[in-house]
Structures are given as C-alpha cells and as structure tokens.
Amino acid sequence: MTIREAALVLADGSVFEGEAIGADASSGISTGEVVFNTVLSGYQEVVTDPSYAGQIITFTYPHIGNYGTNVADDESRRPYCRGVIVRDLARRHSNYRAEQSLNELLKKSGIAGIAGIDTRRLTRILRDTGAMPGAFGTASHSELLAAAQAEKGTDGVDLVATVTTDQSYSFGNGPLKVVAYDFGIKTTILRCLSEIATIEVVPASTTAAEVLARQPHGVFLSNGPGDPAAVPYAVDAIRELVGQVPMFGICLGHQLLSRALGGSTYKLPFGHHGGNHPVQHLASGHVEITSQNHNFCVDAESLGGRVAVTHLNLNDQTNEGMRVLDAPAFSVQYHPEAGPGPHDSRYLFEQFAQLMQNGTF
C-alpha cells in the first residue's frame, strides 16, 4: 500500500501530520467543521449518519476499522460527512459479516480521510476551544490553513436540504400509520418505528397540509445535521402540526419542535458525540446511558412554561427531553434507537405508540 503524506490544519493554525486514506480529495483538500466522537465501536454507523453533514469526524478510540463494513449496517444511502480522522486505521479487517474495509467504503463513497495523527492532542484542542473549521489533505500547510479559515462551519447553514429524500417512500408494515419527516433520518430509527407502524417518509420541505392529508396516527420528527435556526420551513410546518396529531421528535427534531413552540436553541462548545452519555429520566430518577450526536441544544427556559422537562444530561445539565403540556407531543435530544450505542431508551418508541393509541402515555 502506497503511503500518501497528508496533514490536518485547524483554523487556529494547529498542524497535524499523517497519511491520506479513503478517496482522493479535490485539489488535495477536504474542509469541514472538526468534531470528535467517543464511541468504541460502530464506526460505520457513525460515518454513514447524515447528521454529520458538513463535519469532519475524529474518532477518539485509537484503533478503527478492525471488523470491516457491510451494507446492512449503513445508516443512510451514503455518507454525508466531509471526512474521517483516525489514529490507527486497521490494515486488515476480520469479521464474518464484513464485505469490505472501512478504507474501501470511504473510497467508494468519495470521502477522504487522514490517519496516523495524534487524536488525543486534537481532541484536547477541540474540547478546550470548541469545534472549529479545519482542512486536511495532501496540499501544502499554507493552502490547508487558508482553506480551513475560509470554511464556514455549520452555523446558519441549511444542511438538511443536502441530506433529505427527494420524494416520499414507505417503510415497514406496522399497525399504526406514521408520517416521518426526513431531516437526515437514520435507518435504525426506521427499523424501530416499523415495529409499531407503517412509515411514510417525506421530504423536509413537506407542508403541514400535505402531512395532514395523509391522515396519519402520528408524526415523527427525525434527526439531522446542522443548525435548527437554518431550517425555518420545517419550523413553520411543525408549528401548524402541534396539537393536530401526536408527535415525537429525536435530536434535530427535538430542536425544531422547540423552535416551533417559540423556544430558542444555541450551539454547544464541542457538542455531544458518543455512545455513553448519562441522561436522567426526571420522573423516575433512572439514569439511561445514551447515544448522542448533536452540536446544538434547546434552551428549556425560553419555552415559557409550554413544556415539562423530562430528561437531563448529567455531564453538563443540558436539556435532553421534554413533553409539551398543551398538546400530544414529546421529544428527546439523544438517540434512543442507538446504532451504535446502548438500548436503554428504546422504550420511547413504545411510548410514542401509546400516545398515538390513547392520546397519553
């Protein structure tokens, strides 16, 4: 295997030298907002999660790729991330389910990456200063720095439009009928929903009238990438749907529901990306270990008493869930479907089924 020398340069001028992996970047440069994820396994699900559109993923676990990849574990039709950063990319993979290596997946998907850098140092920088734009590739350090400083990041950018489906489609054959907004929906979410409903997945730009014309038992608001403030058309549709039909939101869907209720959102310093975040269910006191992937957060106090906070992040005390007081709607910031991650929170899908059937849970 031919080694191609490469470098990562952050917008603050920090330089990391390594080797190029994956696809050949255009002009030798890939740019995006650099974030870190702390999962120990599930790298394929992370890379193929549409919520990473606009971002370069740094894996904090040092050894990545040892069990290969397969089509069954993809979370979307293709990766939407801008790149992948690892300390040590496995040269050989070994697993009876494997169909190709992670490196081959990246090449076929047109995603560039960089390996061999000090991901501990990089993570410390991102933890201390926050997620920031970066550029990596085979270009010169000066060219990479200029590209990093020119990168806009994810603030104020409508990334949902780049990942949503072009046309509606059906999934599953459960007893209830759910219309699911695709803001970047993961396949594992669809599998969980299919246990309770037949899902009609619709584009992010679908109007409230178009949703209600389908006469669903419930509406699901999916995960997705970027800044919820940059998706006003979704907020407008959700505002019209609140109170009309039972509703359940996850991650970006949680943030969009909050904005539809008149609340505000803000950007976290380096976001929550990993599979072991402790979240407390306030009513029971139980602690769930959760899978998370988001850079923005809901300001619960901005909702003016319209919601009851149901879940709290025990790491930083940020909002992780809420229930609307005057409408059959609830949402969580984390990923109860996991993929990858623990399954502590999958009860929320059954809770959604109860809400659709009984009007309460």
N, C-alpha and C positions, 0 to 999 in steps of 0.2 A: 504494500500500500504506500503510495507516494504521499509524503508529508508536505502540506502546503502551509507555510508560515503565515500567521494571521495575528491580528491584535484587536482588542476591545478598548475603545476610548470613551469615557463618560464626558458629559457636558462640562463637568468641573475640571477636566484635564487629566483625570486619573487614567493611567495606561496599564493594560494587562496584556501580556504576550502569550500566545498559544498557537494552536494549529486549526486550520479550517476543516469543518466537517459538513456533511449534508450537501445541499445544492450549491452551485457557484452563484454568488451574489452578483446582481447587476452592477457593473463598474467596480466590482470588488468591494462593495459597501452595502451593508444592511443597517437600517436605523429603526429605532422604536423606543418606547419607554421601558427601561430596565426594571424588572421586579424579581423577587425571589420567592420560591415555593419550597416548603419544608417536608414534602411527602417522602417517604422511604421507598415506596413502590407506586405503581400506577402512572409512570411517566408517559405512557402512550395516551391515556385518558386526559392527562393534563395538556399535552401538546395538541390534541385534537379538540379541546374545549373551545368553542367560539368566543367565550368570554375573554380570551387572551388576544383578541384582535387589537392591533396597534402596539403590542407589547413584546418584549424580548424576555424569555423565561430563563431565570437562573435556578438550577437545581442545587439546593444546599447539600443534599446527600451526595457523597463523593463518587460513587460508582453507579453509573447509569447505563442501561441497555443490556444487562446480562441475560434477560429472558426473552429478548426479541419483541416482535409486534405481530399482531394479526388483525384482519379486517373486523372480526367480531367485536373487538374492544374499542373501535373508533367511536368517539362521541359525536362526530359530525361527518359530513361528506368529504371534508378535507381540513387540514389545519389552517387556522387564520392568524396564528401568531406571526411575529416578524422575525423570530429567530430563537435559537436554543443555546444556552451556555451550560457546560458541564465541566467538572474537574477531570473525570476519567471516563471516557466512553469505552464500553466493553468492546474488545476486538472480536470476540466470539460470543454468540448467544446460545443458550441451551434451555429449551422447554418444548414439551411435546405439542403445544398449541402454536408455537412460533411459525410464522410464514416468511418473515424477513426480519432483518435487523432494524434497529432504530435509525441507523445511518441511511439505510436504503429507503425507509419511509420518508425521511427528510428530503432525500434526493428526488424521489418520485413526486413529492408534494411541492417541490420548488422552494423549500425552506432551508436557508443557510444556518450554520451554527459554528460555534467555536469551542474547542476542548483544550484541556491542559492548563487552564488558568487557575489562580488561587481564588476559588469561590468563597472561601472564608473571609478573606480581605474584602472582596466585592460586597458580600452580604453585610459586613460591618459598616461599610460606607453607606449602603442603601438604608440600613437601619438607623444610622445616625443623622443622615442628611435627607432621607426620603427618596422615594422612587424618582429617577431622573432620566432624561433622554440619554441615549448612547448610540454608538455606531461601532460595528465590527466588520472585519473582512481583511482582504489582502492588500488594500490600498495603504498609502503612507500614513504615519501617525498624524501629520498635519491635515491631510484630507479627511481622515476619520474624525478628528476634532471638529473641523468645520461642519461636517455632516451632522455630528451629534448636537452641536449648538444650533443648527438650523431645524432640527426635529421639533415638531410642535407638541408631541406628547399626546395625552388623551383628554385633557381639559377642553371642554367646549366643542368636542368633535363628535359628530354623529357616526359612531362605528356600527350601530345597529343596522343601518341601511346596507352595510357591506356584508353582513352575515345572514340576514333574514331570507326566508324562502321566497322565490318569485311567484309561486302560486300555491293555492291550498292543496292539502293532501290529507288522507285518513291514515290512522294508525290504531291497531288493536281492535278488539271486539267486546269490550266490557259492557255491562248492563246499562250504565248511565251514558249521557252524551255530554262531552266537554269540548268547548272551543278553546284551543290553546294558542295564545299569541306567541309567535316565534321571534323573540328578540335576540336569539342565539341559542335556541333550545338544545339541550343535550339528549342523546339517545337513551341514556339510562333514565332520565326523567320520563320520557315517553313510555318506557317499559313499565315503570312504576305506575303511571297513570292508567295504562292499559289493563291493569289488574282490577280497576274499578270502573272503567269507562271506555267507550269508543271515542277516540280523539280526532277532531278535525283541526289540523294545524293551519293557521292562517298567517299571512304576511303581517309585519309590524305596522303597516300603514292601514290596515283594515279598520273601517269606521265602526262605531258603536251600533249604528243601524244595521250594518251588514252582519254583525255578530248576533244581534237580537233576532234577525230574520231567520237565522238557523235554529232558533228555539232550543238552545242548549239547557241542560240542567245546571251547568256551571261554566265559569270562565277561568282559565289558568293563565297567569302572567309569568313568563319564563325568565330564566337567567339571561344574561347577555353582557356585552362589553361596554366599557367606557362610562361617560358622564351622563347621568339621567337628565340633567338640565338640557342636554343637546337633543332630546327626543320629545319635543313638545306635542307632536301629533299623537304619540302614544298616550301622553298625559291627558290630552283632551278626550280621547276615546274612553279611557278608563274612568274619567270624571263622570261621563254620561252613563256608564255601566254600573257604577257603585249604587247599590240599593235595588237595582233592577234584576240582578241574578247573583247567586252565590259566587264568591271569588276567592282564589288562592294564588298568592304570589311568592316567588322564590328569587332571592338575590336582586338582580336589576328590577324584577317585577315588584319586589318589596319597596324599592326606592321610588319606582314610578307610581305605585299606589299611594305612597306618602305624599308625593308632589301633587297628585290628583286631589288629595284631601286638603291641600293648602299648606302642606309642610315644606320643609327645606332639606336639602342634602349638602354634604360637604365632603372634601377629599381627605382621606386619612394619610398620615405621613408616608407610610410604605405599604399600606393595605394589609389585608388578611389573605394569605395564600398558603394553604396546607391542609393536612388531614387529621389534626389533633388539637383543635381549639376547644377549650371547655366553655360550654354555654349552660346557664342555669335556667330551667323552667320555673318561673317565679311562683306559680300557683302550687306546685308540688314540692319545690325545693330540690328536685332531682337535677343532677348535672349530666348533660349529654356531651360526649366527645364528638365533635362535628368536623365536617369538611367545609372549607371556605375558599372563596376566590372572588375578592372584590376590592376595589380601591376607594369607593365612595361609601358614605354612611348616612343614615337618617338621623336628623335632629328631632327626637321624640317631643321635646318641649315646644317645638314650632307647630305642632299639630293641634294646639289649643283645646285639649281635652276631648278630641274626637275619637281617640283610641286609648286602649289599655295596653301598656307594655307587657308582653308575655314572656320574653326571653332576654337575657342579659349576658354579654360577653364577660367572662371572669378574668380575662387578661387585661382589658383596658376599660371595662364598664360601658362599652358602647352598646347601642340598641341592636338586638338580634331578632326581635319578633314583636308583632302587635296584633291586636284584634280591634276591628272597627266597632264602635259602640252602637251606632245607629244604622248599621247595615250588615248583612251576612257576608263578611269579608275578613280575611286574615292573611298574614304574610310573615315570612322569616327571611333573615338576611343570609343565612347559611344554606348548605346544600343537603337536604335530608335524603336525597337519592344516593349521595356519596358518588362513587365512580370516579376517582378512587376515594376510599375512606371508610369509616365505621358506619354501621347501620342503626345507630341509636335512635335516630329521628325519623325513621320511615313511618312511624305511627301517624305522621301528619297527613299522609295520603288517605288513610282511613278516616281521619278527622274531616278531610275535605268531602269524602263520600257521605259521611253523616250530615254534614252541613247541607249538601245537595238534597238529601233524602228527607231530613227532618227540619231544616231551617235553623238548626243549632247543633252544638257539639259539647 
